[in-house]
Amino acid sequence: MKIMFFALVALALACALPQEHDQEKQPVEIVKQNSDINVNGYDFEFETSDGTYRQEQGEYKNDTEQQGLSVKGSYKYVAPDGKNIQVTFVADKNGYQPTEENTDQENKPTQS
């Protein structure tokens, strides 16, 4: 009987403790979207309400330097740890070549 009592008390205390809940996440909405697609390539960009952004241009190349698609673009987002991530990239005959930038450093005030 004592074990049952202590189990009920422990359960009641656990239920009474404040629970950490994820804040209700709002649906992410597209706030900007543009695109142009044609025979020689494409161009698009979009931005969402959570700060995610992407833009990209693809151009079909058929010359002595390269045959195929050459793509340039960038994207940015907020990582789960709160860091702002921004990547600029080129994808061509040499493969995918990303360059990551730390935008958090640019936004921090300089200390005197």
VEXVEX-353737 format. One record per atom (N, C-alpha, C, O, CB): z negated, y negated, x. Coordinates in steps of 0.1 Angstrom, whole numbers, padded with zeros to 4 digits, always signed. Atoms other than C-alpha are relative to their C-alpha. Glycine has a CB too. Layout:
ZYX/...
This chain:
+0000+0012+0008/+0000+0000+0000/+0000-0013+0009/+0007-0022+0006/-0012+0000-0009/+0001+0012-0009/-0009-0024+0029/+0014-0002+0006/+0018-0014+0008/-0010+0002+0010/-0013+0001-0006/+0025-0017+0045/+0010-0007-0009/+0018-0015-0005/+0006+0014+0005/-0009+0006+0010/+0043-0026+0013/-0003-0015-0002/+0006-0023-0003/-0001+0008-0014/+0004+0014+0001/+0023-0058+0010/+0005-0008+0012/+0011-0019+0010/-0015-0001-0001/-0005+0008-0012/+0031-0069+0046/+0015-0001+0000/+0021-0011+0004/-0005+0007+0013/-0015+0001+0000/+0068-0060+0041/+0004-0011-0010/+0014-0018-0007/+0006+0014-0005/-0003+0010+0010/+0069-0082+0009/-0003-0014+0005/+0005-0023+0003/-0008+0003-0013/+0004+0013-0006/+0051-0110+0027/+0010-0004+0011/+0015-0016+0011/-0014+0000+0006/-0010+0003-0011/+0075-0108+0057/+0014-0004-0007/+0020-0013-0002/+0002+0012+0009/-0012+0003+0007/+0105-0108+0033/-0001-0014-0007/+0008-0022-0006/+0003+0010-0011/+0002+0013+0006/+0091-0138+0014/+0000-0011+0010/+0006-0022+0008/-0013-0001-0008/+0000+0010-0010/+0085-0157+0046/+0014-0002+0006/+0019-0013+0008/-0009+0004+0012/-0013+0001-0005/+0120-0149+0059/+0009-0008-0010/+0018-0016-0006/+0006+0014+0002/-0008+0007+0010/+0135-0162+0026/-0004-0015-0001/+0004-0023-0004/-0002+0007-0014/+0005+0013+0001/+0114-0193+0027/+0004-0009+0012/+0004-0021+0011/-0015-0001-0002/-0004+0007-0012/+0125-0203+0062/+0013-0007-0002/+0022-0002-0009/+0001+0009+0012/-0013+0007+0001/+0153-0229+0064/+0011+0008+0006/+0009+0013+0017/-0001-0014+0006/-0012-0007-0005/+0186-0212+0068/+0010-0009+0005/+0013-0020-0001/+0006+0009-0012/-0011+0008-0006/+0213-0226+0090/+0013+0005-0006/+0017+0017-0005/+0001+0002+0016/-0013-0003+0007/+0245-0227+0070/+0010-0009+0007/+0008-0020+0010/-0001-0002-0015/-0011+0008-0005/+0278-0238+0083/+0003-0011-0011/+0002-0008-0023/+0013+0008+0002/-0004+0010+0010/+0287-0271+0066/+0012+0005-0007/+0021+0011-0001/+0002-0014+0007/-0012-0004+0007/+0311-0265+0039/+0012-0007+0007/+0013-0019+0008/-0001-0004-0015/-0012+0005-0006/+0344-0268+0056/+0010-0005-0010/+0014+0002-0020/+0006+0011+0009/-0010+0005+0009/+0369-0290+0039/+0014+0006+0004/+0016+0009+0016/+0001-0015+0001/-0013-0006-0004/+0405-0276+0037/+0007-0010+0009/+0006-0023+0007/+0008+0002-0013/-0007+0009-0009/+0427-0290+0064/+0013-0003-0007/+0020+0005-0012/+0003+0007+0014/-0012+0005+0006/+0456-0311+0051/+0009-0005+0010/+0006-0011+0020/-0004-0010-0011/-0011+0006-0008/+0489-0321+0066/+0001-0014-0004/+0003-0018-0015/+0013+0008-0002/+0000+0015+0002/+0488-0359+0070/+0013-0006+0004/+0017-0017+0000/-0012-0007+0006/-0013+0005-0005/+0521-0363+0088/+0009+0012+0003/+0004+0022+0009/-0002-0009+0012/-0009-0011-0004/+0552-0340+0091/+0014-0006+0000/+0019-0011-0010/-0002+0011-0011/-0014+0003-0001/+0587-0347+0103/+0007+0011+0007/+0002+0017+0016/+0002-0014+0008/-0008-0010-0007/+0615-0324+0113/+0015-0003-0001/+0019-0008-0011/-0003+0014-0005/-0015+0002+0000/+0652-0325+0122/+0005+0012+0008/+0002+0014+0019/+0004-0013+0007/-0006-0012-0006/+0671-0293+0129/+0015-0001-0001/+0020-0003-0012/-0006+0013-0007/-0014+0000+0000/+0707-0291+0139/+0006+0010+0009/-0002+0018+0015/+0006-0014+0003/-0006-0010-0008/+0732-0270+0158/-0004-0001+0015/-0005+0009+0021/+0015-0001-0001/+0003+0002-0015/+0723-0285+0192/-0015+0000+0003/-0018-0001+0015/+0006-0013+0004/+0014-0001-0003/+0685-0283+0188/-0008-0004-0012/-0004-0003-0023/-0003-0009+0012/+0010+0004+0010/+0655-0295+0169/-0010-0010+0005/-0011-0011+0017/-0007+0013-0006/+0010+0010-0003/+0628-0321+0168/-0010+0001-0012/-0006+0000-0023/+0006-0014+0002/+0010+0000+0011/+0595-0318+0148/-0013-0006+0005/-0016-0006+0017/-0002+0014-0005/+0014+0004-0003/+0560-0332+0147/-0008+0002-0013/-0003+0000-0024/-0001-0014+0005/+0009+0000+0011/+0530-0328+0125/-0014-0003+0004/-0017-0002+0016/+0000+0014-0007/+0014+0003-0003/+0494-0339+0123/-0008+0004-0012/-0004+0002-0024/-0002-0016+0003/+0009-0005+0011/+0465-0325+0102/-0012-0009+0000/-0016-0016+0009/-0003+0015+0002/+0012+0009+0002/+0434-0341+0088/-0012+0004+0010/-0021-0004+0011/-0005+0002-0014/+0011-0003-0009/+0412-0323+0114/+0003-0005+0014/-0004-0002+0024/-0002+0015+0001/-0004+0006-0013/+0430-0342+0143/+0010+0009+0008/+0013+0005+0019/-0012-0001+0008/-0010-0008-0007/+0454-0314+0153/+0013-0007-0001/+0017-0012-0011/+0001+0015-0006/-0013+0007-0001/+0487-0328+0164/+0010+0009+0009/+0005+0015+0019/-0001-0014+0006/-0010-0006-0008/+0519-0312+0177/+0014-0006-0002/+0017-0010-0013/+0001+0015-0004/-0014+0005+0000/+0554-0325+0186/+0008+0008+0010/+0002+0012+0020/+0000-0015+0003/-0009-0009-0008/+0583-0306+0201/+0014-0004-0002/+0019-0007-0013/-0003+0015-0003/-0014+0002+0001/+0619-0311+0209/+0007+0012+0008/+0003+0015+0019/+0005-0014+0007/-0007-0011-0007/+0643-0283+0217/+0015-0004+0000/+0020-0009-0010/-0002+0013-0008/-0014+0003-0001/+0678-0287+0230/+0007+0012+0006/+0003+0018+0016/+0002-0013+0010/-0008-0011-0005/+0705-0261+0235/+0008-0005+0012/+0015-0015+0011/+0009+0006-0012/-0008+0003-0012/+0719-0262+0270/+0010+0011+0003/+0007+0023+0002/-0010-0002+0012/-0010-0009-0003/+0751-0246+0280/+0008-0006+0012/+0020-0009+0010/+0009+0004-0012/-0007+0006-0011/+0759-0258+0315/-0003+0009+0012/-0009+0020+0011/-0004-0014+0003/+0002-0008-0012/+0758-0245+0351/-0015+0001+0004/-0019+0010+0011/+0008-0006+0012/+0014+0000-0003/+0721-0254+0354/-0008+0009-0009/-0017+0017-0004/-0006-0014-0002/+0008-0009+0010/+0708-0236+0323/+0009+0003-0012/+0016-0005-0017/-0013-0007-0004/-0006-0004+0013/+0721-0217+0294/-0011+0005-0009/-0019+0014-0006/+0011+0011+0002/+0011-0003+0009/+0698-0215+0264/-0008-0012-0004/-0003-0023-0002/-0009+0011+0007/+0008+0011+0006/+0671-0235+0248/-0010-0006+0011/-0016+0001+0018/-0008+0005-0011/+0010+0007-0009/+0651-0261+0268/-0009-0008-0010/-0004-0016-0018/+0008-0010+0010/+0010+0005+0009/+0619-0272+0250/-0010-0009+0007/-0015-0005+0018/-0007+0011-0008/+0011+0009-0005/+0595-0301+0257/-0009-0004-0012/-0004-0005-0023/+0006-0013+0007/+0009+0004+0011/+0564-0310+0237/-0014-0001+0004/-0017-0001+0016/+0001+0010-0011/+0014+0001-0003/+0527-0314+0234/-0007+0003-0013/-0002+0003-0024/-0004-0015+0005/+0009-0003+0011/+0498-0305+0212/-0014-0004+0004/-0018-0004+0016/+0001+0014-0005/+0014+0003-0002/+0462-0315+0208/-0009+0005-0012/-0004+0006-0023/-0002-0015+0002/+0009-0005+0011/+0432-0302+0189/-0015-0001+0006/-0017-0003+0018/+0003+0015-0004/+0014-0001-0004/+0394-0301+0190/-0005+0014+0000/-0004+0021-0010/-0009-0009-0010/+0005-0013-0002/+0380-0269+0204/-0013+0003-0007/-0020-0007-0011/-0001+0004+0015/+0013-0003+0006/+0351-0250+0188/-0012-0006+0007/-0022-0009+0000/-0002+0015-0001/+0011+0006-0007/+0328-0264+0215/+0000-0015-0001/-0008-0022+0006/+0000+0004+0015/+0000+0015+0002/+0338-0300+0205/+0009-0007+0010/+0010-0019+0009/-0014-0005+0001/-0009+0007-0010/+0361-0307+0235/+0013-0003-0006/+0019+0005-0013/+0001+0009+0013/-0013+0004+0004/+0393-0325+0229/+0010+0006+0010/+0009+0003+0022/+0002-0016+0000/-0010-0007-0009/+0422-0304+0243/+0013-0006-0003/+0017-0008-0014/+0000+0015-0003/-0013+0005+0001/+0456-0318+0250/+0009+0007+0010/+0005+0007+0022/+0001-0016+0001/-0009-0007-0009/+0485-0299+0264/+0014-0005-0001/+0019-0007-0012/+0000+0016-0003/-0014+0004+0000/+0519-0311+0274/+0008+0012+0007/+0003+0018+0016/+0003-0014+0008/-0006-0012-0006/+0545-0284+0282/+0016-0002+0000/+0021-0011-0007/-0003+0012-0008/-0014-0001-0001/+0581-0277+0292/+0002+0016+0000/-0005+0023+0006/+0006-0006+0013/-0004-0014+0000/+0597-0243+0284/+0015+0000+0002/+0023-0004-0007/-0004+0007-0013/-0014+0000-0003/+0631-0237+0300/+0003+0013+0008/-0004+0023+0007/+0004-0012+0008/-0004-0012-0008/+0648-0213+0324/-0011+0004+0010/-0011+0016+0015/+0013-0003+0008/+0012-0004-0009/+0616-0214+0346/-0012+0005-0008/-0022+0007-0002/-0003-0013+0008/+0011-0005+0008/+0594-0202+0317/-0008-0012-0006/-0004-0023-0006/-0009+0008+0009/+0010+0009+0007/+0565-0219+0299/-0008-0007+0011/-0015+0000+0018/-0009+0007-0011/+0007+0007-0010/+0550-0246+0320/-0010-0011-0006/-0006-0022-0008/+0010-0007+0010/+0009+0009+0007/+0519-0262+0304/-0008-0008+0010/-0010-0004+0022/-0010+0008-0009/+0009+0009-0007/+0498-0291+0317/-0011-0004-0009/-0009-0011-0019/+0007-0012+0007/+0011+0004+0009/+0463-0295+0302/-0006-0013+0005/-0008-0015+0017/-0010+0012-0001/+0006+0013-0003/+0447-0329+0300/-0014+0000-0006/-0015+0005-0018/+0008-0012-0004/+0013+0001+0006/+0410-0335+0295/-0002-0014-0006/-0005-0023+0002/-0012+0003+0010/+0000+0013+0006/+0410-0363+0270/-0015-0005-0002/-0017-0017-0004/+0007+0000-0013/+0014+0004+0001/+0371-0363+0268/-0004-0010+0011/-0011-0019+0009/-0009+0012+0000/+0003+0008-0011/+0370-0379+0302/+0005-0015-0002/-0002-0024+0002/+0006+0005+0013/-0006+0013+0002/+0392-0408+0292/-0008-0008-0011/-0008-0020-0010/+0014+0001-0005/+0007+0007+0011/+0370-0416+0261/-0014-0003+0004/-0021-0011-0003/+0001+0009-0012/+0014+0002-0003/+0337-0416+0279/-0001-0014+0007/+0007-0018+0015/-0006+0011+0010/+0002+0013-0006/+0323-0450+0289/-0004+0002+0015/-0011+0011+0018/-0011-0009-0007/+0004-0001-0014/+0320-0457+0326/-0015-0005+0002/-0019-0014-0005/+0010-0008+0009/+0014+0004-0002/+0284-0459+0339/-0001-0009+0011/+0006-0008+0022/-0009+0013+0002/+0002+0010-0011/+0273-0488+0360/-0011+0004+0009/-0014-0004+0019/-0003-0014-0006/
